[in-house]
Amino acid sequence: MELYLGGYNVDADFLREIKDGVTSFDDILIGGLTLKGIIIPPELTDEQRRKFIGENICNLDSNYMNYILRELNKSIGFIFDYKEGLTPEPLAAAYARTSRLPEAINELRRDARLNPDKSARSVETIVGVYGHSSIAEHIVANMDLIGGSRFLMEFLERMRIAAYTEKSGRYQLFKDDFIRPKEIIDAGLLEPFEELQRAQIALYHDIYSKLYEHQCKLNPDLVNQMNYAESKLKRTSAQKTLEGMAKEDARYISSLSMETQVGITLNARQIEKAISRLSSSKLAENRGLAVLMLDVVKPIMPSAIKYSDPTDFFGKTRPDLEQMTDKYLSEVDPDERQDTGFIARRNNVTLIDYDLDTENKILAAIMHSSQGSTGLIDSTLSYPALLNLARNMSPEDKGRFFLKSFEYMDDHDAVLREFEHASMKWELIVDASEFAQLKRHRMGTQTYPVNFDPSLGITIPSPIVEIGMEQEFRDMAEGKTLDFYREVERRTSRLVANYVLTNAMRRRVVYEMNPREAYHFSRMREDGHAQWKIRETATIMGDMLRKEIPLVYALLCGKDGFEKMKSHLYQ
């Protein structure tokens, strides 16, 4: 596993000053030639110009060469004199001073970047001593993680205020790259682990080849476009579409040990938390990433990262609760385990509950933030008063308010923020491939067991059944893989055993969201371009919501269905 610093934020004015202060190499050489009386013909191309300079620079005597060296040293020296300011900390220090000092922010930034040591001390004091951690959010780093496992991503990407872009098995064909967990090596299980991984990968490639042939038979128009379209772009697009459909389903037999890579953007506050959480983990891979992350970011933000050590809270709370919960549940009478008390269930989706006053709460919130702007009323009303009015409003008036809130929306617009004033709770049973999509919706609240649950069965994409490879898939995912999973669990722990499981394995997720998040989720995941399994889940969720609260969810649909649904609504 490797981690590289991909970039970080620095003061833009500082970059401009450096650029202005550094005379280009060509200009310095031209200056030396000009002093000698050698003028470059203006009609020369860039290539001819460089050739002309190269041929004539050798003819300069030592005095002119010394001039060129002096100018080059000035340019290089300018960079070295001010390079300490090329970190994110002066920005954070300047913004921190904004709350207490009257100077313009750009002047505060200039002072901070010209005094980087003072800036670092300021950040350390403000964040570390006074506890104003929000200042650290002005410091941002980009990191390239290469060679981490798919299972590692589930821990890394728990950080909510962040951006991740991960290698996708929907678009890229995996090779034979997989990590070798330290715990499995230490348990003396490396050889059977590698044997299983290679068997999974071999089946993955076999399934992919057959799925590709299958998709070609099902989509003759795409095959025709791939082979005969005049445009190379169209030919390539058709080929990628056919390959993508095959890759999307073949990856279900690949394991959570497969290597991946991800681009990460985090602010210093989140980096500190990520390092602390990862370093508190029981998994060696997670702890290794924490070390790499600290090594990468410490040189550019030393004053902002102060509380990155492992903690008992991150390291012991969850394991203790897992022990306590399983002990309690093991002692509960089976007759008391009643799977009841939910509103609706279909396939893998359970609507546990939702705010029965959703419609009225949103309407009251819309009126609350829209009142008092026209002079028609003497004073604004409280939210409780507006909620009572909403509850007594006629269906026709309610409809007019909601239709007006939707009227000017386009398919890229979010519904009004007032739609966040209600909530709903779901339980979803998702496979590892679907979870990779679901976990991106971090603004909602998702909680789930860290371990996948073999008792929930596996997901087998229907095209794999159609090509006659269901039994081979089951033999691998439920046979060889689960046999070795139990051996790893016995010799190490259930947590470590997750590494051997395939993307077909499932877990339970409790997902709480507000209606605004539901709209965003539906817009992305009910869309025809979404991964098929999460699209199936999102469609069931959407059907339930459209049935339960039709007025609120009148425009709930995938992006590709928005125009049609809106047109129908306003007819």
C-alpha positions in Angstrom: 0.0 0.0 0.0 1.3 3.4 -0.9 0.0 6.9 -0.1 1.2 10.1 -1.8 0.4 13.7 -1.2 -1.5 14.7 -4.3 -1.8 18.4 -3.5 -2.9 21.0 -0.9 -4.2 24.5 -0.7 -1.9 27.5 -0.6 -2.3 31.2 -0.9 -3.1 32.2 -4.5 -1.5 35.6 -4.1 1.7 33.9 -2.9 1.7 31.8 -6.1 1.3 34.9 -8.2 4.2 36.6 -6.4 6.4 33.7 -7.0 5.4 33.5 -10.6 6.0 37.2 -11.1 9.4 37.0 -9.2 10.7 34.1 -11.3 11.9 35.3 -14.7 11.6 32.6 -17.3 14.7 30.7 -18.3 14.2 31.7 -21.9 14.0 35.4 -20.9 17.3 35.2 -19.0 19.0 33.6 -22.0 17.6 36.1 -24.4 18.8 38.9 -22.0 22.3 37.5 -22.2 22.2 37.4 -26.0 20.8 40.9 -26.2 23.6 42.3 -24.1 26.0 40.7 -26.6 24.1 42.4 -29.4 22.5 39.2 -30.7 18.9 39.8 -31.6 16.5 36.9 -32.2 14.4 37.3 -35.4 10.8 37.8 -34.3 9.4 35.6 -37.2 11.0 32.4 -35.8 8.7 29.6 -34.5 9.2 28.4 -30.9 11.3 25.4 -32.2 13.4 27.6 -34.4 13.8 30.1 -31.5 15.1 27.5 -29.2 17.5 26.3 -31.8 18.8 29.8 -32.5 19.3 30.4 -28.7 21.2 27.0 -28.4 23.5 27.8 -31.3 24.3 31.3 -30.1 24.6 30.8 -26.4 27.8 28.8 -26.8 29.4 31.9 -28.4 29.1 34.1 -25.3 32.2 34.9 -23.4 32.6 34.4 -19.6 31.2 37.9 -18.7 27.9 37.2 -20.4 27.7 33.7 -19.1 28.2 35.0 -15.5 25.4 37.5 -16.1 23.1 34.6 -17.0 24.2 32.5 -14.0 23.5 35.5 -11.6 20.0 35.9 -13.0 19.3 32.2 -12.7 20.5 32.3 -9.0 18.2 35.2 -8.3 15.2 33.3 -9.6 16.0 30.1 -7.8 16.8 32.1 -4.6 13.4 33.8 -4.7 11.7 30.4 -4.5 14.0 29.2 -1.6 13.6 32.4 0.3 9.8 32.1 0.5 9.2 28.3 0.2 8.2 28.0 3.9 5.1 30.0 3.1 4.0 27.5 0.5 1.9 25.5 3.0 -1.8 25.7 4.0 -1.2 26.9 7.5 -0.7 30.7 6.7 -4.2 30.6 5.1 -5.7 29.1 8.3 -3.9 31.6 10.5 -5.1 34.6 8.4 -8.7 33.4 8.5 -8.5 32.9 12.2 -7.3 36.5 12.7 -10.2 37.8 10.7 -12.6 37.5 13.6 -10.4 39.7 15.9 -8.4 42.1 13.6 -9.8 44.9 11.5 -7.4 44.6 8.6 -8.7 43.4 5.2 -8.4 39.6 4.8 -6.0 39.9 1.9 -3.6 41.9 4.1 -3.9 39.4 6.9 -3.0 36.7 4.3 0.0 38.6 3.1 1.3 39.0 6.7 0.7 35.3 7.4 2.5 34.0 4.4 5.5 36.3 5.0 5.7 35.0 8.6 5.1 31.3 8.3 6.6 30.4 11.7 4.3 32.9 13.4 1.4 31.5 11.4 2.2 27.9 12.5 2.3 29.0 16.2 -1.0 30.7 15.8 -2.7 27.6 14.3 -1.2 25.5 17.0 -2.5 27.8 19.8 -5.9 28.3 18.3 -6.6 24.7 17.4 -4.6 22.9 20.1 -4.9 25.2 23.1 -8.2 27.0 22.6 -9.9 24.1 20.9 -11.2 26.1 17.9 -10.9 23.2 15.6 -12.9 24.7 12.8 -9.9 26.8 11.9 -8.2 23.5 10.8 -10.9 23.1 8.2 -9.3 25.8 6.2 -6.3 23.4 5.6 -7.1 20.9 2.9 -5.0 18.0 1.5 -5.4 15.7 -1.5 -4.0 12.2 -1.2 -3.5 9.3 -3.6 -4.0 5.9 -1.9 -2.8 3.1 -4.1 -3.0 -0.6 -3.3 -5.4 -0.6 -0.3 -8.0 -3.3 -0.1 -11.7 -3.0 -0.8 -12.3 -3.7 2.8 -10.1 -0.9 3.9 -12.3 1.6 1.9 -15.2 0.8 4.2 -13.3 2.2 7.1 -11.6 5.1 5.3 -14.7 6.4 3.7 -16.7 6.6 6.9 -15.4 10.2 7.2 -18.5 12.3 6.3 -17.0 15.7 5.4 -14.7 14.5 2.6 -14.4 13.6 -1.1 -13.4 10.2 -2.4 -13.2 8.9 -6.0 -12.4 5.2 -6.1 -11.4 2.8 -8.8 -14.6 1.3 -10.1 -15.2 -2.4 -10.9 -18.0 -1.2 -13.2 -15.5 0.3 -15.6 -12.1 -1.4 -14.9 -11.2 -5.0 -15.2 -9.4 -6.3 -12.1 -6.2 -8.2 -12.5 -4.7 -10.5 -9.9 -3.8 -7.8 -7.4 -4.9 -8.5 -3.9 -3.5 -7.6 -0.5 -2.2 -10.1 2.0 -3.5 -9.2 5.4 -0.8 -9.4 8.2 -3.2 -11.3 10.5 -3.7 -14.0 7.9 0.1 -14.3 7.4 0.7 -14.4 11.1 -1.9 -17.2 11.5 0.0 -19.3 9.0 -2.8 -19.2 6.4 -1.1 -17.3 3.6 -0.9 -20.2 1.2 -4.6 -21.3 1.3 -5.5 -17.6 1.3 -3.6 -17.0 -1.9 -5.0 -20.2 -3.4 -8.6 -19.0 -2.8 -7.9 -15.5 -4.1 -6.4 -16.9 -7.3 -9.4 -19.2 -7.7 -11.8 -16.3 -7.2 -9.9 -14.2 -9.7 -9.8 -17.0 -12.3 -13.6 -17.4 -12.0 -14.0 -13.7 -12.2 -12.3 -13.5 -15.6 -14.1 -16.6 -16.8 -17.5 -15.1 -15.9 -16.5 -11.8 -17.4 -15.6 -13.4 -20.8 -18.9 -15.3 -20.9 -20.9 -12.3 -19.8 -19.3 -10.1 -22.5 -20.3 -12.7 -25.2 -23.8 -12.8 -23.6 -24.2 -9.0 -23.7 -23.1 -9.0 -27.3 -25.9 -11.5 -28.2 -28.4 -9.4 -26.3 -27.4 -6.1 -27.8 -26.8 -6.6 -31.6 -27.2 -2.8 -32.2 -24.3 -2.1 -29.9 -22.2 -4.8 -31.6 -23.0 -3.2 -34.9 -22.1 0.2 -33.7 -18.9 -1.1 -32.2 -17.8 -2.7 -35.4 -19.1 -0.4 -38.1 -19.8 3.1 -36.8 -18.0 5.8 -38.8 -17.0 7.6 -35.6 -14.2 6.1 -33.5 -15.8 7.7 -30.5 -19.1 5.8 -31.2 -17.2 2.5 -31.7 -15.3 2.9 -28.5 -18.4 4.0 -26.6 -20.3 0.9 -27.7 -17.4 -1.4 -26.8 -17.1 0.2 -23.3 -20.9 -0.2 -22.7 -20.8 -3.9 -23.6 -17.6 -4.4 -21.5 -19.1 -2.4 -18.6 -22.2 -4.5 -18.3 -20.0 -7.6 -18.1 -17.6 -6.1 -15.6 -20.5 -4.8 -13.4 -21.8 -8.4 -12.8 -18.5 -10.3 -12.9 -17.1 -8.3 -9.9 -19.6 -10.0 -7.6 -17.3 -13.0 -7.3 -14.2 -10.9 -6.5 -13.2 -10.4 -2.9 -12.8 -7.6 -0.4 -9.1 -8.3 -0.5 -8.8 -7.0 -4.0 -6.5 -4.0 -4.4 -8.0 -0.6 -5.3 -7.0 3.0 -5.4 -8.8 6.2 -4.4 -8.3 9.9 -4.6 -9.0 11.5 -1.2 -9.7 15.1 -0.2 -9.9 15.9 3.5 -9.5 19.0 5.7 -7.0 18.9 8.6 -9.8 18.4 11.2 -11.0 15.3 9.4 -7.5 14.0 8.7 -6.7 14.2 12.4 -9.9 12.2 13.2 -9.2 9.7 10.4 -5.7 9.0 11.6 -6.9 8.5 15.2 -9.7 6.2 14.2 -7.6 4.1 11.8 -4.7 3.9 14.3 -7.2 2.6 16.9 -8.3 -0.3 14.6 -7.7 -3.9 15.3 -6.8 -4.4 11.6 -3.1 -4.0 10.7 -3.9 -2.5 7.3 -6.0 0.3 8.9 -3.2 1.1 11.3 -0.7 1.1 8.5 -2.7 3.6 6.6 -2.8 5.8 9.7 1.0 5.8 9.8 1.3 6.7 6.1 -1.3 9.4 6.4 0.5 11.1 9.3 3.8 10.9 7.5 2.3 12.5 4.3 0.5 15.4 5.9 2.7 16.2 8.9 5.3 18.2 6.9 2.6 20.6 5.5 0.3 21.0 8.5 2.4 20.2 11.6 0.5 22.6 13.8 -3.0 21.5 12.9 -2.5 17.7 13.6 -2.2 17.3 17.3 -4.7 14.7 18.5 -4.1 11.8 16.1 -3.1 9.1 18.6 -5.1 6.0 19.1 -7.9 6.4 21.7 -9.8 4.0 23.9 -13.1 5.5 22.5 -12.3 4.5 19.0 -10.5 1.3 19.9 -12.6 -0.2 22.7 -16.2 1.2 22.5 -17.4 -0.8 19.5 -15.7 -4.1 20.4 -17.2 -3.9 24.0 -20.6 -3.1 22.6 -20.4 -6.0 20.2 -19.6 -8.4 23.0 -22.4 -7.0 25.2 -24.9 -7.1 22.4 -24.2 -10.6 21.3 -24.3 -11.9 24.8 -27.6 -10.3 25.5 -29.1 -11.5 22.2 -27.9 -15.0 22.7 -29.8 -15.2 26.0 -33.1 -13.8 24.6 -35.9 -16.3 24.1 -36.3 -17.0 20.4 -40.1 -16.3 20.7 -39.3 -12.7 21.8 -37.4 -11.9 18.6 -40.4 -10.5 16.8 -39.7 -9.0 13.4 -42.6 -6.6 13.5 -43.3 -2.9 14.0 -42.4 -1.7 10.5 -44.6 0.1 8.0 -43.8 -1.7 4.7 -41.4 -4.4 3.4 -40.5 -5.5 0.0 -37.6 -7.7 -0.9 -34.5 -6.2 0.8 -36.1 -3.0 1.7 -38.0 -2.3 5.0 -39.6 1.1 5.7 -39.3 1.1 9.5 -41.1 4.4 10.1 -41.5 8.0 8.9 -42.7 11.2 10.3 -46.5 11.0 9.8 -46.6 14.8 9.9 -44.1 15.1 7.1 -46.4 17.0 4.7 -47.4 19.6 7.4 -43.9 20.1 8.8 -42.4 20.8 5.4 -45.3 23.1 4.5 -45.0 25.0 7.8 -41.2 25.4 7.3 -41.8 26.7 3.7 -44.2 29.4 5.1 -41.9 30.1 8.0 -39.0 31.1 5.8 -41.2 32.8 3.1 -43.3 35.0 5.4 -43.0 38.8 6.0 -41.5 39.8 2.7 -44.4 41.6 1.0 -45.8 43.9 3.7 -49.2 42.1 3.7 -48.8 40.9 7.3 -47.8 43.0 10.4 -45.5 40.4 12.0 -44.2 36.9 11.4 -45.7 33.8 12.9 -44.0 31.2 15.0 -43.3 27.7 13.6 -45.8 26.1 16.0 -48.5 28.5 14.8 -47.7 27.8 11.1 -47.7 24.1 11.8 -51.2 24.3 13.2 -52.3 26.3 10.2 -50.8 23.7 7.9 -52.6 20.9 9.6 -55.9 22.7 9.0 -55.2 23.8 5.4 -57.3 22.4 2.6 -55.7 19.7 0.3 -56.1 22.2 -2.6 -54.1 24.9 -0.8 -51.4 22.4 0.2 -51.1 21.2 -3.3 -50.7 24.8 -4.6 -47.8 25.4 -2.1 -46.0 22.2 -3.1 -46.5 22.7 -6.8 -45.1 26.2 -6.5 -42.0 24.8 -4.6 -41.4 22.4 -7.6 -42.4 24.7 -10.4 -39.0 26.1 -11.5 -37.0 23.0 -10.6 -34.7 21.4 -13.2 -33.3 17.9 -13.1 -30.1 19.2 -11.4 -31.9 21.3 -8.7 -32.3 20.0 -5.2 -35.7 20.5 -3.5 -35.9 23.3 -1.0 -34.0 23.0 2.2 -37.3 23.1 4.1 -37.7 19.4 3.0 -35.2 18.5 5.6 -37.7 19.2 8.4 -38.9 15.6 8.6 -37.3 12.1 8.6 -37.7 8.5 7.8 -35.9 5.3 8.7 -35.1 2.3 6.6 -33.4 -1.1 7.0 -31.7 -2.3 3.8 -30.1 -5.6 3.2 -27.3 -4.8 0.7 -24.5 -6.7 -0.9 -20.9 -5.4 -0.8 -21.1 -4.1 -4.4 -24.4 -2.2 -3.6 -22.9 -0.9 -0.3 -20.0 0.6 -2.3 -22.7 2.9 -3.9 -24.8 3.4 -0.8 -22.0 4.5 1.5 -21.4 7.6 -0.8 -24.6 9.1 0.6 -22.9 10.3 3.7 -25.2 13.2 4.5 -27.9 10.7 5.6 -27.2 8.6 8.7 -26.1 5.0 8.0 -25.2 2.6 10.7 -24.3 -1.1 10.2 -22.4 -4.0 11.6 -18.7 -3.9 10.6 -18.9 -7.6 9.6 -20.8 -8.9 6.6 -23.4 -11.6 7.5 -23.2 -14.9 5.6 -26.6 -15.9 7.1 -28.2 -13.3 4.8 -27.2 -15.2 1.7 -25.6 -13.8 -1.4 -26.5 -11.8 -4.5 -26.2 -13.5 -7.9 -26.7 -11.1 -10.8 -29.4 -12.6 -13.2 -27.0 -12.5 -16.2 -24.8 -15.0 -14.4 -27.7 -17.3 -14.1 -28.6 -16.7 -17.8 -25.1 -17.8 -18.9 -25.4 -21.0 -16.9 -22.7 -20.2 -14.3 -24.9 -20.0 -11.2 -23.6 -23.2 -9.7 -19.9 -22.3 -10.3 -20.7 -18.9 -8.6 -22.4 -20.6 -5.6 -19.6 -23.2 -5.3 -17.1 -20.4 -5.0 -19.0 -17.8 -3.0 -20.9 -20.1 -0.6 -18.7 -23.1 -0.8 -14.9 -22.6 -0.9 -15.0 -19.0 0.3 -17.2 -19.7 3.3 -15.2 -22.8 4.2 -12.1 -20.7 4.4 -13.9 -17.8 6.0 -14.8 -20.1 8.9 -11.1 -21.2 9.2 -9.8 -17.7 9.2 -12.5 -16.7 11.8 -11.4 -19.6 14.0 -7.7 -18.8 13.7 -7.9 -15.0 13.8 -11.2 -13.2 14.2 -14.5 -12.6 12.4 -13.3 -9.1 11.5 -10.2 -10.4 9.7 -12.3 -13.1 8.0 -14.2 -10.5 6.0 -11.1 -10.1 3.8 -11.9 -13.5 2.1 -15.6 -12.8 1.4 -16.8 -11.8 -2.1 -18.8 -8.8 -3.2 -21.9 -10.9 -3.3 -22.0 -11.1 0.5 -24.6 -9.0 2.4 -25.0 -6.9 5.5 -27.9 -5.0 7.2 -27.8 -1.2 7.1 -30.1 1.2 9.0 -30.5 4.4 6.9 -32.1 7.5 8.3 -32.7 10.3 5.9 -34.8 13.4 5.4 -37.1 14.0 2.4 -34.5 16.3 0.7 -31.9 13.5 0.9 -34.5 11.1 -0.4 -34.9 13.2 -3.5 -31.1 13.3 -4.0 -30.9 9.6 -3.5 -33.7 8.9 -5.9 -32.4 11.3 -8.5 -29.1 9.5 -8.6 -30.0 5.9 -7.9 -33.3 5.5 -9.7 -31.6 6.8 -12.8 -31.1 4.3 -15.6 -27.3 4.8 -15.4 -27.1 3.7 -11.8 -25.7 0.3 -10.7 -28.5 -2.2 -11.2 -28.7 -3.4 -7.6 -28.9 0.0 -5.9 -31.3 1.1 -8.7 -33.6 -1.8 -7.7 -33.4 -0.8 -4.0 -34.0 2.9 -4.8 -37.0 2.1 -6.9 -38.6 0.1 -4.1 -37.9 2.9 -1.7 -39.3 5.5 -4.1 -42.5 3.4 -4.7 -43.1 3.2 -1.0 -42.6 7.0 -0.5 -44.7 7.9 -3.5 -47.5 5.8 -2.1 -47.3 6.9 1.5 -46.8 10.7 1.0 -47.7 11.5 -2.7 -47.8 15.3 -2.3 -44.3 15.6 -0.8 -42.8 13.0 -3.3 -44.6 14.2 -6.4 -41.3 14.7 -8.3 -39.4 11.8 -6.7 -37.7 9.9 -9.6 -34.4 9.2 -11.3 -32.8 12.0 -13.3 -33.7 10.3 -16.6 -37.4 10.4 -15.7 -37.6 13.9 -14.3 -38.8 15.8 -17.4 -41.6 13.2 -18.1 -42.7 13.2 -14.4 -42.7 17.0 -14.1 -44.6 17.4 -17.4 -47.2 14.9 -16.2 -47.5 16.7 -12.8 -48.1 20.1 -14.3 -50.7 18.9 -16.8 
